Amino acid sequence: MKHLADSLKFDQPLLEYAYGYALNNWKLVNDPNPTSDQYSNDDLIPNLDKPLDNMQMIRKFTGCGDESGFMLLHVAIDSRSHLQAQAYEKMFEGANKKDR
């Protein structure tokens, strides 16, 4: 990213989304196995009524109150994206069979 930014003469600092800002910038509040880096997606959102209560930001950048909710919401969404992929698979199978 630095090489690309230098070649474009982009002199602003870059903050990469997945590693630097969101997807690797959280921890479980109530980690059922704190000595392991393995977890279940269900551990992230054990309560659908309060989906962000078991996650906490590690590094804040702006410090505003909305930053944590904004970032953790993306983590929650990404933790469920495999369900969307499974739904697409079923939709395509139905489309091939002309079955709604």
Secondary structure, DSSP 8 states (H G I E B T S, - for coil): -HHHHHHTT--S----IIIIISTTSEEESS-S-TT-S---HHHH-S-TTSTTTTEEES--SS--HHHHHHHHHHHHHHHTHHHHHHHHHHHHHHHHTT--
